[in-house]
Amino acid sequence: MNEAMLSRRSFSGALGSISYFLLLALGLTRCQSPHPHQTELDALHQLEDSVSAAFAQLEALPSDSVQASANWASANLQELELLLSGGHIEITKAEGSIISEVSRARRLLKDHESRRNRLTQSTERTHLQLQLLTEAIAQNARVDGAGTPIDSTYIAEQVQTEVRIARELIAALDETTDLARRGMNVVEGARLDNDSLQTILRARLAQYILNGIDASTPEDS
């Protein structure tokens, strides 16, 4: 009698242990199952990575060096325009090309600092929006911060909006980075020619002032 009861208790205990592990395994399987909106979540994660990568490229540019190049281009273009403002000095085609390069550098670097500041703020806002939407979807939230019900249509519309905003931001970040790099390269290439040209133009202007005649220019080769 006692042996029979012990056998039944042992069997019941074993059955209970098996049931526990089955339930645990079932729970783990459910936890590992893909989220119903996994595609949208993956898209948001990828967007956030892309925004971070584009912003990192802009941040890698030393802002002080970019601004110094912008200041150089602006100051030297102004000086060239001042030297030529009286209309008394003629320049060759080659000299005009040097002035065009200084002008191009100024255009490329114009308003870089203000654009960079605006893009930094836009990047922070975009990251926050992406994170909030991702969290709401991942946690199966029923309403958003404004109390709007979150359903499949809501998710699709919001993801589409964030994709558009993020892509526009990435394009703006890439463009600003590209303009800054090109502008700095143009400045670096134009420095020596610009310095030489300004020396020549000052000499011609001095000749005009002293002699009261139009300064002569060398013939284009």
Beta strands, then each sheet from edge to edge (+ up, - down):
end
